[in-house]
Amino acid sequence: MRKFTLLFFLLLLVNFGFSQSFYSNLKATGLTCAMCSYSTQKSLEKLDFIESITPDLEATSFKLEFKKGMFVDFDLIQEKVEDAGFFVGSLEIVFDENLNAENDNHKLINENLFHVFSDRTLKTNVFTLVDKNFVKKSEYNLLSQSTSHSCYKTGIHNDSCCSMHDNLKSNRVFHIKTNL
Amino acid sequence: MRYLFFVIILLFKISTSFSQELYINSEPASLIPKGTKVVRLYHSNIFLDGSNFMGSITNAYLFTPSLAYGLSKKLMVSGSFQFSNKPYEQDIIPNFGFNGFKLYSKQRILTTDKQKYHTRLSSFIKYSYHENKFMKNNLDLDLQDTGLEFGLIGTQLINKLAVSITSGFGRINLMNTDDLSISTIKNSFSAGYLLFPRKYNSYKQTNFNLYLEYLTSAVLSKEYPARFNDFSSTLAPGIQFIFLSRSRLDFSYKLRRGDMPDELLIKLTYILY
């Protein structure tokens, strides 16, 4: 029994080590002054899944850290930046550990389902959000050609397009591309 | 006029560093963030006494509290009350009191944003009501007249330089003669730049901005009482302090062309998130 308990704890520990998480670097556009950055930060602070916001005023960017066990809704992040009167220039997602970036792979990380775009198979931890509302139309059209999955059009996970995932907190699937 | 162009060009040259569009005497095309309330307190001193202007007994003192609210990212509204003294009446009893109100709304028409760059176009509509005038042959809806104004604002930020142009068409109702109203066109040009800090590293840094604004008003109506100036212009240099990235203290000195009195404006702004 004691052996079993030990094994159980070991398993828990190993499992904990595998529990991936991520943070984001958000680059806002259309602003220069600290007052505008502050407005943007105040707007973002209304989102309950954000743990902390660290601004870089000179670069008008924000490092966003998220609460564990919560679905991170990047659409809401975009909405809050636009409510403040500005735009999302780019949104980078940085994982704790390297991922095997394979085209059309799906990864459930923390509570978010990600669809990976990649030209080749490689290991990296820095990705950019490339969903329809986050990229230029030309880039969206280009990326659309590199996948047959309908989720890039709809943004919604379903059984026919992606691998099965049960108990998802949200069916919204976000699409990420390697920065390499 | 040549001097003004020189100043503007100089401002363009200097402003390779920073600039702001939180103008003191005009509104930028940008809106306030959705759900945000902006409280403003204006205090104006119009130097009537110094110029012994048309029989005034004292300077005009104006106090204007204002509240603005961001209804959505595309629409903001604001309202203000004006309290003032009556500079043409004998001040035997204190005569400071309510003198009018103003309603204003601004709608975003278009915006394009890039890194530290934006072009914005907005429209606005304004209604003003005022009981007493301070400058009897001037027409100014913001300060002392009653009427409606609508127009467009364009603001451009390039390489950290922000300039703004406002153009508005106004219908001003003349006091005591309700059937007579005058059409006016108001144009303004505003520019400003941030002197300190040279490099941002915290929200707590106090910002110091310099502004220069040129405001004009012209009568469009062919027939109007001769006592009104058909054209008036104001050059308004100003300074601005921003504290803790959420409150501002502005000072602006309005130099009016001709024999019109100058004015000192002090403006306090606080943002409620």
Interface residues (C-beta under 8 A of the other chain):
Chain A: K27 T29 G30 L31 T32 C33 A34 M35 S37 Y38 S39 T40 K42 S43 P55 L57 E58 T60 E82 D83 A84 G85 F86 F87 G89
Chain B: F18 S19 Q20 L22 S30 L31 I32 P33 K34 G35 T36 G70 S72 K73 T111 D113 K114 Q115 K116 Y117 H118 L157 K160 A162 L194 K199 Y200 N201 S202 Y203 Q205 N207 I242 S245 R246 R248 I271 Y273
